[in-house]
Amino acid sequence: MNANFCRTILTKAVILFILTFTAKSSTAQWEMLIPNPTGESVTDIYMRDDSTGFLINTNGLYRTGSGPNSWELIWNIDLVNECTDLDFGNGIGVIVGKNGFSLISRDNGESWGNLNTSFLTR
């Protein structure tokens, strides 16, 4: 075998080892939270920093101020209006759901209110 072929094989083996080690060490930091924090599957989640975040599921909107282990229901949402998406940008949070349901926060999630939309639903 020539030196270039051996070098190529060795380089690929080292890269594969590094990728495998990185993948194993990064997944070791994840922890299953279902049925916690809410008892339902999480539809969407947004973490503003290590301790402050929001999540939605079929029951409502939840907030944490102490990391992923403690969540408080801040807006109860019935199943008919099930939330599907949650997003933040420039301090504005928007949640949308079925049947034209939507919530908005203009203060980085401190308070929420109904967003009046003109979309028609069936």
C-alpha positions, 0 to 999 in steps of 0.5 A: 500500500502506498503512503497516501492511501494509508494516511487517508485511511488513518485520517478517516478513522481519527475523524470517525472516532472523534465524531463518535466520541463527541456524539456520545458525550453530547447525548449524555447531557440530555434527560427525558422530561416526559411525563414531566414537566407537564404530563403531556407531550411537548409541542414546542419549546423556547429557552431564552437562557439557561433558566428561563423558558416557555413550552406549549402542549395540548394543555397550555403555555408553561414558563420556567424561571429555574431551568428545565425541572420546574414549570408553571402553567401560565395560560390554560388552552383547551384542546379545541385550540391546541397550540402548534408553534411558539416563537420569539424574536426581539422580545416579542413572543407569538403562539399559534394554534388551531382554529385561528387561536393565537397569543402574543407577548410584547415583553419577552414573555412576562405577560401574554394576551390574545392576538386578534387575527383576521384569519377565517377558519372552517 
